[in-house]
Amino acid sequence: MFLWLSWSIYREIKHQPDLKKVWQHISESFHSPLLWNLVAVIILMIVNWSIEAFKWQLSIKKIQRLSFLKAFRAVLSGVSFSVSTPNRIGEYLGRILYMNEGNRLKTISLTIVGNMSQLIITLLVGVAGLIILLPQIETGHIISSIWIRVILYGVITALVILTLFYFRLPWLVKWIDRIPGSGRYSWLIKALEDFNATLLLQLLSLSAVRFIVFIVQYYLLFRLFDVPILWWQAFWTVSVSFLVLAIIPTIALIELFQRRMIVKTLVGLYSSNELGITLTTAGIWLINLIVPAIIGSLLILSIKNIFTNKGEINNDPG
């Protein structure tokens, strides 16, 4: 996996437009007084995945307790699987490798809840950004007024439904139990009944903090690569770009082009520095996704008990 990731990353970067010009600008940025912005972005990457590890710890604590370090390693391993799957669904496989036998399949439903909290924040802030940027988007003719309103109302509807399901997980479990033939699989989602309002709000709060970390990373790199944009402009344009990426099917390993086009289109409402926007997008992609994925692929090599760990906690009734 490490070799495959490395080769895929090399090919993705090699096919980027104006590569020589990009590398020249990157080398010049290392002599900039704002170089500390890059250091801060790398530190925030660690903060970002640490928050995600803590979220996962909270989500699974009712079925198995993990140390923070083990949860952090599981999250990074999940990233290594997720970057090559649509909308990063492969992250579940990487995380369950660190769970005891009997808890692995149950972990998937709990992980989905944590991801759901992040999606709710993304949709919520993205919709707010879409409303705020609506006049500029219409003036810039990025998309027709009719379509932007269809998207807006569609996302709001999805957000309301998703939020209702999120805060009614016990009801959802009972509803699934009533489906004929579902009883034999109900043990996979029974743990969802342990999610109370306090825990769900904690997950939402942590997801909101992660979202802010993402925005700060973008703003720091915008500054480093001479993209003249105000903090509030960066906040809302990047928020809308996250919304778009959440809606369309993507594969993280090859989504750099999509990210670059979306961010360039939105940030282009306020800045004409396309190269700086490209460098920022590529920097976030490398630091937040590719570096953790490579580390995660190496961490998987240290797992010696994938199929042999019986564990101390096994709640599988089968």
N, C-alpha and C positions, 0 to 999 in steps of 0.2 A: 504493500500500500504506500509506503514511504517513497519508493522508487517511482511508482505510477503517479503519485501526486506531484513529485518533483518534475517529472517529464511533462505532465499536463500543464503545470504552471509555466514552465519554460515556453511551451508552444503558445499558450495564451498571451504571454507578454510579448513574445517575438512577433506576433501578428497584429500588435497594436500600431495604429498609424503614427507617423512622425516619431518613431522610436529614438532616433539619434538626437533629435531636438529635445525630447523628453529627458533623456539621460544627461544631456548637457545642462538642462535647467535643474535637474536633481543635484548634480555635482556643484553647481553654483549655490544652491540652497544650503550646502554644508558650510559655507563661509558666511552665512547670514547670521546676524545677531539674534534672529528668531529661531535658531536651531533648537533651542530648548523647548520650543513648541512640539517638535518631533519626539523628544524625550518624554514630554508630558503625555502625548498621544499613546506611546508605548506603555507607560505606566497605567494610563486609563484603560488600556486593553486588558491588563491584568485585573484591574478593579472590575471591569465589565464582566469578565468570566467568573470572577470570585462571587459577584452578586448572583449570577446564574447558578453557581454551585450551591450557594446558601439557599436559594429558592428551591432547588431540587432536594436539598436536605430536608427542608420543611415539608415538602410535598410527600416524601416517602417515609417520614419518620414513624408513621403508624404501623408500617409493615417491616421496616428494617432501619436501624440507626447506623449511619456511616459517619466516619470522621470527616472533617472539612477537607482535609488533603485528599482523601479517597474520592469524595464527591467532586472535587476540582479535577482530579485525573479522569474521572468518568465523563465529566462534561467535555473535556478536551478530546477524549477518545470519541465521544459522540460527534464532535465537530468534524473529525477526520472521516467519518462515514457520511456525514450529512452533506459535505460539499459536492459530492458527486451524485446526489439524488434530488429529484424534483422537490422544490420548496423545503429541502433539508429534512425530509422524513426519516432519513437514515440515522439520525442522531439517537433514536430509540435503541437501535442495535448496539451502538457503542456504549451506551450507559448501562444497559442490562447486563453487560459482561461483568460488571462489578457487583452485581447482586447475587445473593444466595439462591441456590436452586429452589424452586417453588415460589420465589418472589419475582422472578424475572418477568413473566408475562403480566403480572399484576402491576408492575412498575410502569408499563406503557400507558395505562389509563391515567395514572397519577402524573406522569410527565406531560401528558396532553393538557391537563389542567393548568400546569405552570406555563406552557406555551400559549394556552388560551388567554391567560392574564396578560401576557406580552402583546398578543394580537389585539386585545381590547384597547390597550393603551395606544397602540399604533393606529388603530382605526379612529379612536376618539380624537387624538391630537391631529391626525391627518385630515379629518373632516373639518376641524377648526381651522387648520391651515388653508384648506381648499376654499372655505368661506371667506377668509381674510384676503387671500390672493385672487379671488374671483375676478375683480375688476382688471387687475394686471394680466391675468391669463386671457381674458376676453380681448383686451386691448392688443395683446401680443399675438392673437390668432393662433394660439397653441392648439386649441380644440374648440369646436363649435359650442355655442351657448346651450343648445339643446342637449348635446351629449354630456357636457359637464354637469348639467342638472340631473340627467339620468344617473350618472355615476354618483353624484352627491346623495340623491335620495336612496339609491340602491345600497350605498355603504351605510347610511344612517339606519336603514331597515335591518341590514345584517348586524350592525352593532347592537341594536336593541334586542334582537333575537339572541345573539351570542351572550349578551350580558344577562338576560333572563335565564338562559341555560346555566350560565356560570354560577349564579347565586341560588339555583334550584337543583343542585346536583343530586341530593337524596331523592327528590321527585323524579328526576331522570332515571335513576336506578330502578325505582319502583315501576316506572312506565316500561322500561326494557324487560323487567321480570314478567310482565304480563304478555309479552310476545310469545306465542307458542314455540316451544323448542329451545327457548333461550335459557331455561333453567340450568342446564348443564354447564353453561358458560358464565353464569351470573357471578361466580366467585372472582372472576377477573376484574369486576368493577365494584364489588362490595365495599372496597376500601374508600370509594368516593363518598360514601355516607359519613365518613369521619371529617370531611371538610366543613367546618363551621364558618360563620360569617367573619370571625376574627382572623382565621387563617387565610381565607380568600382575600380579605382586605390587605393582609400582610404581603401576599403574593403580588397584588396589584400595586402596592406601594413600591416594592422592590423593582417591579417592572417599569414603573415610572422613573425611578432613579436610573435604571439602565438606559432608558430612552434619553434622559438628559445627558448621560455620559456620552452616548453616540453623538448627540448634537454638539457637545463641547469639542469632541475630537474633530469633527468636520470644521468647526470654526477655527480651531488652532491651525489646522492645515491650510485653510483658506488664507489665513494671515501669513503663514510661512511661504506660500506660493503666490503671494501678491494678488490675491483676488479681493478687490475692494468691495466688501459687503458688510453691512451692519449686522450686529449680533441677532437682532429680531428678524432680519431678512433671511439670515442663515437658518435660524430656528424654523421658520415656517416653510421655507422652500425645501429644506431637507426632510421635514416632517411629511410633506406631501409626496416627496420621492419615496419615502418609506411606505407610504400608503399604496402607491402605485406598485412597488415591488411586492407588497403583501397580496395584491390582487392578482397579478399576472403570474403564471407558472414559470419558475426560474430554476436553474441549477447553479449553485454558488460558484462552482469551479469555472463556469463559462459565462457568468453573468456580468463580467466586467464591462463588456460593450453596452449591455442594457443599462447598467448603473450609470455609465458615463453619459449616455444619451439622455437619460431621464434627468439627472442632476444638472447637466449642461443646459438643457431646455429650461428648467425652472430657475436655476441660479442666473442663467442668461438674461432673465428679466431685469437684473440689477447690475450685472457685470459682463463685460465683453472679453474677459481674459479666459478664453477657452482652454488654453494650455494649462493654466493654473487650476482650473476646475477638473481637467482630466487627471492631473497629478494628484489632486486631493482625493478624487474618487479611487484611483489606483492605490494610493497610500492606505486608505481605509480598508480596501479589499485585501491588501497584502497583510496589514497589521492585525486586523480584527478577525479575518477568516483563514487566510492561507498559513500564516505562522502558527496559530493554534492547531490547525489541522495537521501540519507536519509534526508538531510536538505530540499531538494525540496519537498519531500513527506509530510513533516510536514508543509511547507509553503502553500501547497494546502488547508490545513484545514482552513486557514485564508481567503480564497476566499469565500465571501458570495453572490456574484452577478454573478455567472457563467451563469445562464440562465435568469437573470433579468436586467442586465446592458444594458440599451439602448444607453448610451453614448452620448456625445455631437457631435461626428463626425460620420456620417453614410453616406457613399457614395454609398451604394448598390442601383442601379437603380431600383431593384425589390421592 
